[in-house]
C-alpha cells in the first residue's frame, strides 16, 4: 500500500510540474499575442491604415511601419467596411476564417489572434476595425510568420510526458500547432489552458498521469488509426491534424471520447470566450510601450549565438551542407543567397524559387537565403515548407529553372544545407566551389529584388494526377519518417487512385520515430510491420526531404533501388527503344543485363544526385537512378529526383500487371547482396584513403572501374569502396550470385583495405 501511495505522489508531483510549465508557456505565448494585437490597435498604426484605406498608394508606407516593428511581417491586407457582404472568393483560400475574424473585429474592435493559411503557408493573423469619425471605414488583416508564436513555445519535455500548443475555435477538432512528447501516452485526458485574446490553448495531462505508466505503443496507435482511416471514419481528422491551420471549410469530425469529455476542460476553459469573442478591448498604447519588441528579441537571439564564419568545408560535391550553429546560420545562408542571386542574374536565370524541409533550423536559414537573393536585385519566389521535388517542380514551372532547397536531406537533425539549381542545371563540383570563390572575392551583385510567396502543392498534385491514374486500386502504407513528405505524399498517392495509410506523416524536424533514411534497413522495420498487419499491397518510404524512395513487400523484403530501376527501365525502354539508362556505381551488375535485354544502352556513372542529373542533361537519357533511392524521370516528367513522383510511377506499373505487386517485384533478377555498409572516418580521411586505394588495389580476374572509388567486377559478383561526399565515411557494397561468392569478394576487399590501414573497423 505504501508503494502505491509513493507512485501516486510522484505522479501528482509530475502533474504539478506540468501545470506550472503549462502556465508559464501560456504566459509566454500570451505576451507575443498581446504585443501583436497592441500593435494593431496602436494610434499610429490605425492612422496609417485609415490613410491607406483611402489611398492605396500609402499601403507600402503602412507595410514599412509594421515591418519596422515586427520583422516577421508576412502580409497586410485592407478590406472595405462591407467586406462581410462580399463573395468569399475575394478573400482567397481562408475566406471563412477571415470572415469570422472580420465579424469579430466588427463586433469587438479586434479579432482573436489565430493561425490561418495565406498563400498556402501558415501564419499568425489578426483583424482590427479601422474606425473614422463617421464609424468604421474598413478592416485591416495583418499576418506574421508563425515563429512569432511558436518560438515562444520552446519547452523542455515535462516528466508528465506531454505539453502542446493547439488552436481551437470551439466548433471543430483542435488543431495541433507544436508539441513535445507523445500524446498517445496520456491516459486520463488533458487540460487546456487558454491564451488570452487568441484561439490558442496550452495542453497538459490531467492530474495523476505519469509518463512512466500506460500508454499505447506508437505503432499500435498508428495501426488502429489506419484501420479507421481505411473504413473512412477519420480521414478528415488526419488531414486537419496535419495541415495548419484548421479552417471553417473543413467538416466537423468525431472526436475520440477522452478528448471530447467535459471533464477534460478546466474551469478557466469553460469561462474562456467563444471563438469569435475577445476579452475587454486593449487600451491604445504608444509604440515605445509595446510588450512585444521584435528588435529586442532579435538582439537577444543574436547575443545567444555568435555569428558563424564562412567555412570551406560546407561546399560539398553535390550541395552545400553543414551543422547548424557550427558551420551554418542565417548569416551564412544570406551569403549563399547573395552568391546564388548573383549567379542567376549573370546567367539570366531569375527568379530563384526557395523552399525548405521540416527541420527546426529551416525558417531562419530560408529567411537569410531569401534576404541574400533579393539583395542582389534577383527576385525570389518563396514556396514554404515543401518536399524537394515540389521545389524542383516550381523552379521549372516558374520558367527559369532556378531554385534552392533548404534541406539536410537524410542527415541528423542538427544538419542542414542547400540544394541549388540555376537555369535548370543542378550545381555540383566546380560550380559549388565557384560559389565559395565568388564569396571570397566579393563578386556579388547589389540591387533590390522582389519577394513573392506562392502555394504550389496543389499544382504539383494536379500535375501528377493529370498524368497518372492507377488501372486498379492498390493499398499502400506510406512512411514519411516525420519528414517534409508528410505534407503531400499521401494526398498525391490518393489522387492517383491508391488507398493510402500514412505512417509518421506529422512533420517533426527532430525525427522522433526513426531516422529518415530509407536506404538503411533498420529504418524500415516499422513500415514492414505495418504493411503486414494492415494487409497492404506495398510499403513506400521517403527520406527527410522526400526526394528518395524505399520500398518493402508484405513478405518483409526490402526491394533495393537497383531492382526497382529494372522495372522502370523496362517500361520506359518499351516506348523509347535504344535509349540510354544511367545508374550509379553502387547498383547491381544484373541491371546492365536487364537494360541491354530491354533494348537500352546502360551507362554506369558517379554517385550523387547532382552528378547524375547533369549527366542526364549531357546525354539526353530519359531515365536514371541511384542505389540510394533517387530516381530521375525525364520521360513524362522534368528530369529531377522526387520520391513521391517515383512512388506514383511505381504504383502505375504495378497496377497494370494482374499479378500481386509482391509477385511482380519477386520476379526481378536478384542476387545475394549487402546494403550500403559505412566505415566512419575523420573529416577528409575517407577521400584520402580512396585515392590511395585506387593506386594500390589489385583484384585478380576483376574488371576495375575508378570513376567513383574502386569497383571490382568479377564473373560471379562485384565489390565497391568509395568515399561519401556528404558525410566522412567510406561506403562499401557487395553483390554476388551466391553467399560463397559474396564472402570471397568481401575477403578480397578486406585483405587489401586492411593492408592500407590495419586500424580500420570493417562491418563485414
Beta strands, then each sheet from edge to edge (+ up, - down):
strand 1: 73-80
strand 2: 114-118
strand 3: 121-132
strand 4: 135-145
strand 5: 162-167
strand 6: 175-181
strand 7: 190-194
strand 8: 200-205
strand 9: 320-323
strand 10: 352-356
strand 11: 380-385
strand 12: 403-406
strand 13: 415-422
strand 14: 425-426
strand 15: 451-453
strand 16: 475-479
strand 17: 499-503
strand 18: 538-542
strand 19: 549-552
strand 20: 558-559
strand 21: 580-584
strand 22: 601-605
strand 23: 623-625
strand 24: 631-633
strand 25: 672-673
strand 26: 677-680
strand 27: 703-705
strand 28: 710-714
strand 29: 717-723
strand 30: 729-736
sheet 1: 1+ 4- 3+ 2-
sheet 2: 6+ 5- 8+ 7-
sheet 3: 9+ 13- 12+ 10+ 11+ 15+
sheet 4: 9+ 13- 14+
sheet 5: 17+ 16+ 18+ 19- 20+
sheet 6: 22+ 21+ 23+ 24-
sheet 7: 25+ 30- 26+
sheet 8: 25+ 30- 29+ 28- 27+
end
